[in-house]
Amino acid sequence: MPNTPNLTKELALLLALSTLWGASYTFIKIGVGTIPPVTLIALRTLIAGAVLLAVIRWRGLKLPRDGGTWARFLFQACLNSAIPFTLIAWAEQSTEAGLAAILNSTTPIFAFLITALITRHEPVTVRKLFGVGAGLVGICMVIGVEALSGLGERLMPQLAIVLATVCYAGAAIFGKNFKGLDPIMPAAGSLVCGAALLVPASLIVDKPWTLSPSLDSILALVALSVFSTALAFVIYFRLMQTLGSVGATSQAYLRVPVGVAIGVVFLGESLHPGAWACLVCVVAGVAAMTLPARRKLASV
């Protein structure tokens, strides 16, 4: 935990991180207006990866050179950027940014389910079971209604966001394989690998030289890459060192209302009543998954 004189600064950075990641859904929504999802995410990973490589060089560090580490970077890229970033961007062509923020905030819940069912190293408590239940109920409030009403054009994008969330959960678990590395290394390495996968796909699928993106989409892409990806990672790594990994995870429930509010204010979105109920359930569920650990940490 940070020293008392620095606590206010660290909490301000935590709020900044929540804002940057909450704003990413609005940036994506604006970006896909005139830039196809694959190209948008290819450029996002390319620009953000380049920024982090510059930070690594500025810090006097060097990326690992062994093939085994880069193979893990590649697998992490599939789970943490290439697949989920693209799924969310595709989904936001027809889904509100605020709803994407709500559905995508349940990563801690799916991470807990994966560890409880497969690795079984995560302790199962009543509070965590409540968190899982609340989060899943929230998702069902949205996706279940869409399925029952037969609105298939909205159901598939929402399922894509949930699948992206499962990918993030897997990435969080697989990320434990990078112990001993400076945290910025797997972030930069996975973004570089993600760009290596997506840039060729963009050239084949979208033929980006034929596109005519709007200025708003270009600015959103730059903001998404530099602020909501590269800068957000740098802040996250700092908080990992000062607040600890558990304290830093609190952004998972802070970014939900932030992401919804940004979508409402800047995009004029109006979520249906089921989405607002989902928001309450998801925030309660994710908070229940993370707050107990923070209290335990504070008592050590």
C-alpha positions as CSV (number, residue, x, y, z in Angstrom):
1,M,0.0,0.0,0.0
2,P,1.2,3.5,-0.7
3,N,2.4,5.9,2.0
4,T,-0.3,8.1,3.4
5,P,1.0,11.4,1.7
6,N,0.7,9.7,-1.7
7,L,-2.7,7.9,-1.2
8,T,-4.7,10.8,-2.7
9,K,-2.5,10.8,-5.8
10,E,-2.8,7.0,-6.3
11,L,-6.6,7.1,-5.9
12,A,-6.7,9.9,-8.5
13,L,-4.7,7.7,-10.8
14,L,-7.1,4.9,-10.2
15,L,-10.0,7.1,-11.2
16,A,-8.0,8.2,-14.2
17,L,-7.5,4.6,-15.2
18,S,-11.2,3.9,-14.8
19,T,-12.0,6.9,-17.0
20,L,-9.6,6.0,-19.7
21,W,-10.8,2.4,-20.0
22,G,-14.5,3.5,-19.6
23,A,-14.0,6.0,-22.4
24,S,-12.5,3.3,-24.7
25,Y,-16.1,2.1,-25.6
26,T,-17.1,5.5,-26.8
27,F,-13.9,5.9,-28.8
28,I,-14.6,2.5,-30.4
29,K,-18.2,3.5,-31.2
30,I,-17.0,6.6,-32.9
31,G,-14.1,4.8,-34.6
32,V,-16.2,2.1,-36.2
33,G,-18.4,4.7,-37.7
34,T,-16.1,4.9,-40.8
35,I,-13.3,2.5,-40.0
36,P,-14.0,-1.3,-40.2
37,P,-13.4,-3.2,-37.0
38,V,-10.4,-5.2,-38.1
39,T,-8.6,-2.2,-39.4
40,L,-9.5,-0.1,-36.3
41,I,-8.1,-2.7,-34.0
42,A,-5.1,-3.4,-36.1
43,L,-4.2,0.3,-35.9
44,R,-5.0,0.4,-32.2
45,T,-2.6,-2.4,-31.4
46,L,0.1,-1.1,-33.8
47,I,0.0,2.5,-32.4
48,A,-0.3,1.4,-28.7
49,G,2.5,-1.2,-29.2
50,A,4.8,1.4,-30.8
51,V,4.1,3.8,-27.9
52,L,5.0,1.2,-25.3
53,L,8.1,0.2,-27.2
54,A,9.2,3.8,-27.0
55,V,8.5,3.8,-23.3
56,I,10.6,0.6,-22.9
57,R,13.5,2.2,-24.9
58,W,13.2,5.4,-22.8
59,R,13.4,3.4,-19.6
60,G,16.5,1.6,-20.9
61,L,14.9,-1.8,-20.9
62,K,15.1,-4.5,-23.6
63,L,12.4,-7.0,-24.7
64,P,13.1,-10.7,-24.2
65,R,14.5,-12.5,-27.2
66,D,13.8,-16.1,-26.5
67,G,11.2,-17.9,-28.6
68,G,9.4,-19.4,-25.7
69,T,8.6,-16.0,-24.2
70,W,7.4,-14.6,-27.6
71,A,5.2,-17.7,-28.0
72,R,3.5,-16.8,-24.7
73,F,3.3,-13.2,-25.9
74,L,1.5,-14.4,-29.0
75,F,-1.0,-16.5,-27.1
76,Q,-1.6,-13.6,-24.7
77,A,-2.2,-11.3,-27.7
78,C,-5.0,-13.7,-28.9
79,L,-6.7,-13.6,-25.5
80,N,-6.0,-10.0,-24.5
81,S,-6.1,-7.9,-27.7
82,A,-6.5,-9.4,-31.1
83,I,-9.7,-11.4,-30.5
84,P,-11.5,-9.5,-27.8
85,F,-10.7,-6.0,-29.2
86,T,-12.0,-7.1,-32.6
87,L,-15.1,-8.7,-31.2
88,I,-16.0,-5.6,-29.2
89,A,-15.3,-3.3,-32.2
90,W,-17.5,-5.5,-34.4
91,A,-20.3,-5.5,-31.7
92,E,-20.3,-1.8,-31.2
93,Q,-21.3,-1.3,-34.8
94,S,-24.8,-2.0,-33.6
95,T,-24.5,-1.9,-29.8
96,E,-24.4,1.1,-27.4
97,A,-21.0,1.9,-25.9
98,G,-22.6,2.0,-22.5
99,L,-24.1,-1.5,-22.8
100,A,-20.7,-2.7,-24.1
101,A,-19.1,-1.3,-21.0
102,I,-21.6,-3.1,-18.7
103,L,-21.3,-6.5,-20.4
104,N,-17.5,-6.3,-20.7
105,S,-17.0,-5.4,-17.0
106,T,-17.7,-8.9,-15.8
107,T,-14.1,-10.2,-16.4
108,P,-13.4,-10.9,-12.7
109,I,-16.6,-13.0,-12.6
110,F,-15.6,-15.2,-15.5
111,A,-12.0,-15.4,-14.3
112,F,-13.3,-16.7,-11.0
113,L,-15.5,-19.3,-12.7
114,I,-12.6,-20.5,-14.9
115,T,-10.3,-20.9,-11.9
116,A,-13.0,-22.5,-9.7
117,L,-14.0,-25.0,-12.4
118,I,-10.5,-25.8,-14.0
119,T,-7.5,-24.7,-11.9
120,R,-9.5,-24.7,-8.6
121,H,-6.9,-22.5,-6.8
122,E,-9.5,-19.7,-6.2
123,P,-11.2,-20.0,-2.8
124,V,-15.0,-20.2,-3.1
125,T,-16.8,-17.9,-0.6
126,V,-20.4,-16.9,-0.1
127,R,-19.6,-13.4,-1.1
128,K,-17.9,-14.5,-4.3
129,L,-20.8,-16.8,-5.2
130,F,-23.1,-13.8,-4.7
131,G,-20.9,-11.8,-7.0
132,V,-21.0,-14.5,-9.7
133,G,-24.8,-14.8,-9.4
134,A,-25.4,-11.0,-9.5
135,G,-23.2,-10.6,-12.5
136,L,-24.7,-13.5,-14.5
137,V,-28.2,-12.2,-13.6
138,G,-27.3,-8.8,-15.0
139,I,-26.0,-10.3,-18.2
140,C,-29.2,-12.4,-18.6
141,M,-31.3,-9.3,-18.1
142,V,-30.0,-8.0,-21.3
143,I,-29.1,-11.0,-23.4
144,G,-32.1,-13.1,-22.2
145,V,-34.6,-10.4,-23.2
146,E,-33.0,-10.1,-26.6
147,A,-33.1,-13.8,-27.2
148,L,-36.8,-14.1,-26.1
149,S,-37.8,-11.1,-28.3
150,G,-36.1,-12.6,-31.3
151,L,-33.9,-9.5,-32.0
152,G,-31.1,-11.5,-33.5
153,E,-29.3,-8.5,-34.9
154,R,-28.7,-7.3,-31.3
155,L,-28.3,-10.7,-29.7
156,M,-25.2,-11.7,-31.6
157,P,-23.2,-8.5,-30.9
158,Q,-24.0,-8.8,-27.2
159,L,-22.8,-12.4,-27.2
160,A,-19.7,-11.3,-28.9
161,I,-19.0,-8.9,-26.1
162,V,-19.5,-11.6,-23.5
163,L,-17.1,-13.9,-25.5
164,A,-14.6,-11.1,-25.5
165,T,-15.0,-10.8,-21.7
166,V,-14.3,-14.6,-21.4
167,C,-11.1,-14.0,-23.4
168,Y,-10.0,-11.2,-21.0
169,A,-10.6,-13.6,-18.1
170,G,-8.4,-16.2,-19.7
171,A,-5.8,-13.6,-20.4
172,A,-5.8,-12.6,-16.7
173,I,-5.2,-16.2,-15.7
174,F,-2.6,-16.9,-18.4
175,G,-0.8,-13.6,-17.4
176,K,0.5,-15.3,-14.3
177,N,3.0,-17.1,-16.6
178,F,4.9,-13.8,-17.0
179,K,6.2,-13.6,-13.4
180,G,9.7,-12.2,-13.2
181,L,9.2,-9.9,-16.2
182,D,8.6,-6.2,-15.9
183,P,4.8,-5.8,-16.4
184,I,5.3,-3.6,-19.4
185,M,7.0,-6.4,-21.3
186,P,4.0,-8.7,-21.8
187,A,1.8,-5.7,-22.5
188,A,4.1,-4.4,-25.2
189,G,5.0,-7.9,-26.5
190,S,1.3,-8.9,-26.7
191,L,0.3,-5.7,-28.5
192,V,3.2,-6.1,-31.0
193,C,2.0,-9.7,-31.6
194,G,-1.6,-8.5,-31.9
195,A,-0.6,-6.0,-34.5
196,A,1.4,-8.7,-36.4
197,L,-1.8,-10.8,-36.6
198,L,-4.2,-8.0,-37.4
199,V,-2.4,-5.8,-39.8
200,P,-2.2,-8.5,-42.5
201,A,-5.8,-9.4,-41.8
202,S,-6.7,-5.7,-42.3
203,L,-4.8,-5.5,-45.6
204,I,-6.7,-8.6,-46.9
205,V,-10.2,-8.0,-45.5
206,D,-10.6,-4.2,-45.5
207,K,-8.1,-2.9,-48.1
208,P,-7.5,0.1,-45.9
209,W,-6.1,2.2,-48.8
210,T,-9.6,2.3,-50.2
211,L,-11.2,3.7,-47.0
212,S,-12.2,7.3,-46.3
213,P,-12.4,7.6,-42.6
214,S,-13.9,10.7,-41.0
215,L,-11.8,13.1,-38.9
216,D,-13.9,12.1,-35.9
217,S,-13.0,8.4,-36.4
218,I,-9.3,9.2,-36.8
219,L,-9.2,11.3,-33.7
220,A,-11.1,8.5,-31.8
221,L,-8.6,6.0,-33.0
222,V,-5.7,8.1,-31.8
223,A,-7.3,8.7,-28.5
224,L,-8.1,5.0,-28.1
225,S,-4.6,3.9,-29.0
226,V,-2.6,6.5,-27.1
227,F,-4.8,7.2,-24.0
228,S,-7.1,4.2,-23.5
229,T,-4.5,1.6,-24.4
230,A,-0.9,2.8,-24.0
231,L,-1.3,5.4,-21.3
232,A,-3.8,3.2,-19.5
233,F,-1.3,0.3,-19.4
234,V,1.4,2.6,-18.0
235,I,-1.0,3.8,-15.2
236,Y,-2.1,0.3,-14.5
237,F,1.5,-0.9,-14.1
238,R,2.2,1.9,-11.7
239,L,-0.9,1.1,-9.6
240,M,0.2,-2.6,-9.5
241,Q,3.3,-1.4,-7.8
242,T,1.7,1.1,-5.4
243,L,-1.8,-0.2,-4.6
244,G,-1.0,-3.8,-5.4
245,S,-2.7,-6.1,-7.8
246,V,-5.8,-6.4,-5.7
247,G,-6.2,-2.7,-5.2
248,A,-5.7,-2.0,-8.9
249,T,-8.6,-4.4,-9.8
250,S,-11.1,-2.0,-8.3
251,Q,-11.1,-0.2,-11.6
252,A,-13.2,-3.1,-12.9
253,Y,-16.4,-1.8,-11.2
254,L,-15.4,1.9,-11.2
255,R,-15.2,2.0,-15.0
256,V,-18.8,0.7,-15.5
257,P,-20.7,3.8,-14.5
258,V,-17.9,5.9,-16.0
259,G,-18.3,4.1,-19.4
260,V,-22.1,4.4,-19.3
261,A,-22.0,8.1,-18.4
262,I,-19.5,8.9,-21.2
263,G,-21.7,7.2,-23.7
264,V,-24.8,9.0,-22.4
265,V,-23.2,12.5,-22.4
266,F,-21.1,12.4,-25.6
267,L,-23.0,10.0,-27.8
268,G,-26.5,10.8,-26.5
269,E,-27.2,7.2,-25.7
270,S,-30.3,6.1,-23.8
271,L,-30.1,2.6,-22.4
272,H,-33.3,0.7,-21.9
273,P,-34.5,-0.2,-18.4
274,G,-33.1,-3.7,-18.5
275,A,-29.6,-2.3,-19.2
276,W,-29.9,0.0,-16.1
277,A,-30.9,-3.0,-14.0
278,C,-28.0,-4.9,-15.5
279,L,-25.7,-2.1,-14.5
280,V,-26.7,-2.4,-10.9
281,C,-26.3,-6.1,-10.8
282,V,-23.0,-6.1,-12.6
283,V,-21.5,-3.4,-10.4
284,A,-22.7,-5.2,-7.2
285,G,-21.3,-8.5,-8.5
286,V,-17.9,-7.3,-9.6
287,A,-17.5,-5.3,-6.3
288,A,-18.4,-8.4,-4.4
289,M,-15.7,-10.3,-6.3
290,T,-12.9,-7.7,-5.5
291,L,-13.8,-5.9,-2.2
292,P,-13.2,-8.8,0.2
293,A,-9.6,-9.2,-1.1
294,R,-8.9,-5.5,-0.6
295,R,-10.1,-5.7,3.0
296,K,-8.0,-8.7,3.6
297,L,-5.0,-6.9,2.1
298,A,-5.6,-3.9,4.3
299,S,-5.5,-6.0,7.4
300,V,-2.2,-7.5,6.7
